[in-house]
Amino acid sequence: MKKMMSWLADSFAPTMKEFFSRPWLSGISSSMQKIIPFILAGSLIYCYNVVKSFIPSLPDLSPILNFSFGIITLIITFMIANQCMEKLNHPEYVINAGLTSIGVLLLAIMPVGSEADSIQALLSRLGPTGIAVGMVVGIFVSIIFNLWAKLKFLKDSSIPDFVTSWINTIIPMVVCLAIAMVLVDVLGLDIFEIILGAFEPVAKIGQTLPGFILICLIPAFFYTMGVSSWLWGAVTTPIFMSGIQANIDAVAQGQPALNIVTSETVFTMTFITMGGMCATLALNVLMCFSKSNELKMLGRIFIVPSFFNINEPIMFGAPVVFNPLLMIPSWINAIIGPIYVWIIMKMGLLNIPDKMIQVGQIPAPFSSVMVTEDFRAVLWWLLLFVIYLIIWYPFFKVYEKEKIEGKMEISN
């Protein structure tokens, strides 16, 4: 075990951190974090609409939703190009690459056929359904600008700097737009549908039980080695967004919501992430009543953030990170949680979320009831808490014993 932990700490984790810190991955990951305020703005309106359903006289705030979360594809396209240029150390292209990506996106997703002149059809493609398209466009524009930047065109010329800057922006901009124009106007391709079609198998796998488990387990596994779960947003965000949007559309048409794997299920409902990634709330409660004074003190310090599903303090303070006794139950929880949620939702014992409420810091079980609109969530949350408590207990008691014995050895 010691050799294994030494390898994880000294070799595997640093390698993974270095891998994820590479400019392209870092740029995409950073862009996912920067769109969160727009997602939260939309989430607030969905929460407001829940209240409005009981008080119809309240004003309609849907325009705020439509032009925040409703244009999330437009925003993420800009942010990916923007952040990739920043991470690739091309500050001169940070804004222009982002703006170019918007132009390319609008050209690429323009509806064809009978809906060619439909503004509504265009706007619908700018919502969460098109996130995968926005990511591809943002990366494509970043690649073109990055290649052009490496040429260092007119670097040592006598042309004034501002003219050189214009030329070095115009050329990659025109190249990006020209390629999109050829694909759409000349070849008649519907790039939006092509990219969605290519992404569909990934989305389908993500909506299966094995996919659900992997989506929860892989970030948890790396998190226990100090690698932030935010890094996986590039993979999970399109799956989550397409899933919740499909649920919203289905309910609007009088059909049941079917997609379990959404951000609402994984984060907002706080079943799988009870207290934060790896379901550390039960561990925190055990620490609060520990026989070890050190663990008891830490538990009482960490408990308030844990109620709001913020567990960086306990992950790095207990610590769970690189602690073999606490890493194992973290991984077990990341498997048990998705299976538990999948079973009760598939059996119709708990509603599948059908509203976009992506605020993961709302205390449970209030958040569980809010996102599912189902009071049974309270009972299922309490039962899962007990299960997590049972999983954590034997590992925690061994760790507690080590702490107490360590203190006794020091005092002697």
C-alpha angles and dihedrals in degrees: 000000000000091000090048093050091045090054092048093048100039103033118010101043096045090048091052092047090051091048094051092045092064112120099250096047092039091051094051092045092049092050090054090056093048094056092057095093090058091049091048091050089056091045091056090055091050088052089048090051090056088059091042090057087066095039106038092178091072115107121265110254097177093118088067089054094044094053099041112035089011091068097037092128090058091049096047092048091057093043095051093052090042096050095041090055090049094049091044088055097245100130092164090066100041095103101026095050089051093050091046090053089057091054092047091048094052090049093045097049097042105133116245133206120017093357096049094114097037114118089188091056090051093049091050089058091054091062129084092292090073100047093111089052091050091051093051092048092048092050092045093053090045091054093052094047092045092052091048092048090055090058090063090209115200090359096142098029125121091237113119113267095242091054091048089051091052093050093046090052099042096052099055089039092055092044091054094047093043093054090049091047092052092050095047108029102028102033094029095227122162097220092184093060093041094055093043089050091052091048095046096086090053091049091048092051089048090056093056125089094250089048090048091052093048092048088056100034102048096055090043091050093052092041090061086060094051097261110135118245088221088079091074094059092099089063102035102038096069090047093048095044096047089046097052093041090053089051092049091049093046094052091046088057093048094258126125122259109253108173111095097175104082136124087254091060097042100040117006095047089053096212098114094029097040102168090357138306112344091025096265099168092093090049090051091052091051089051091053089062098036124139087225110086090209094054091043092053092047091047092055091048093050099041098086095053088045092058086058091048094251107134107162089106094056095037093056099024104048080030116235093160110095091354105128093200093056100032093067097057088045089060092043090053091051088058100039095047097058092043091051093048092044093053097048093045095045089050091052093244092125131027118253110236113259101172127074105244108150102171107124097181098071109115117248144272087026090060090049092056093042096053097041097033085219124119090203085077089079093060093043090048092052092048092050090048089056090049091051089047090054091049094049097041104078094042092046093050091054090049090047090051090052090051093050093046090047091055091048092052091051092049091050 
